[in-house]
């Protein structure tokens, strides 16, 4: 699953963009100001950043500059009502990969995201599609977990959950974050479903004694390897 950081302070537009991207199968983290966007960027890795230019706390240009200063080459698409040539030029000089002027159609935004992902280096694309977990390989494109000559075909939710844990090894991933991203909301009954999925993953990963899927009571889960 491709993960997108969306930083947009317009509540309505932010909701529409997030909802459409989720329907397309993307993972989305949405923040409403540049400062929180920068904090979110430092908490995990993203495949694309969508940044509004006119943000409170820290504007989109400044946020993009900090992202590039960190050494990250993650694709950045600016979303803005500012259509003057000098604004577009500034965006590209700061390392932006595309610049979409409001109002825009969701179809166009999705096509631009897809175009940027196609242009990414093959090695980067490959890294997005396959993860190593000890002696296991997780093929995200085909949703398949491989151990030696054996493999397990995963459901979309199983693959998404295992990716979230594998991308943050030895780190607690909060229950609330998992439920919000994979189920769309956090409640008691969905929490019980999550526990069932965790039990399945433990069974799938049992062949490698160096892998441990740990439950931290009341907090979340940690994949140790």
Secondary structure, 3 states (H helix, E strand, C coil): CCEEEEECCCHHHHHHHHHHHHHCCCEEEEECCHHHHHHHHCCCCCCEEEEECCCCCCCHHHHHHHHHHCCCCCEEEEEECCCCHHHHHHHHHCCCCEEEECCCCHHHHHHHHHHHHHHCCHHHHHHHHEEEECCEEEECCCCEEEECCEEEECCHHHHHHHHHHHCCCCCCEEHHHHHHHHHCCCCHHHHHHHHHHHHHHHHHCCCCCCCEEEEECCCEEEEEC
